Amino acid sequence: MRLPSVLLALTGLAATAHAGEAPLALGFGDFFVQPAGPRGLQPTPRLLAASGREVRLVGFMVQREQAQPGRFLLTPRPVSMAEHADGEADDLPAATVTVLLPEGQRDRVVAHRAGPLALSGRLEYGPAEDETGRVSWLRLHLAPDALAAASQSH
């Protein structure tokens, strides 16, 4: 999928990969074996190999009633979440990625951005519970300078 450069510039959230190593391009379709079998969702070998590495994902920021500081959700398609009305019964796809801001920026709230976002960061796979009790299986850790680039590009 080729994105107009203006969209890439607007995201301003792309993290830099380790020196000399380009991020691995990963698609949401690379996450789980399809179709799901009797054991439910199974990670693909590609997802398991990408865990702990710098990856590049293109997805959509979930539009939430109340943005959470230090994080936002990225999905393969545009999604709106009505936490107050839906509670735990949300419509998030299984391949939802929790995007985590760098440690020093965990109090920052990132406003919703419409359209596709290209993000790079370190992918983490496996269950993790946040302070609200929500369990995520996929997390993308942005680089410390990721949001600095965003404020300079506006």
Beta strands, then each sheet from edge to edge (+ up, - down):
strand 1: 24-25
strand 2: 54-61
strand 3: 63-64
strand 4: 71-75
strand 5: 80-81
strand 6: 97-100
strand 7: 116-129
strand 8: 135-141
sheet 1: 1+ 2+ 4- 6+ 8+ 7-
sheet 2: 3+ 5+
end
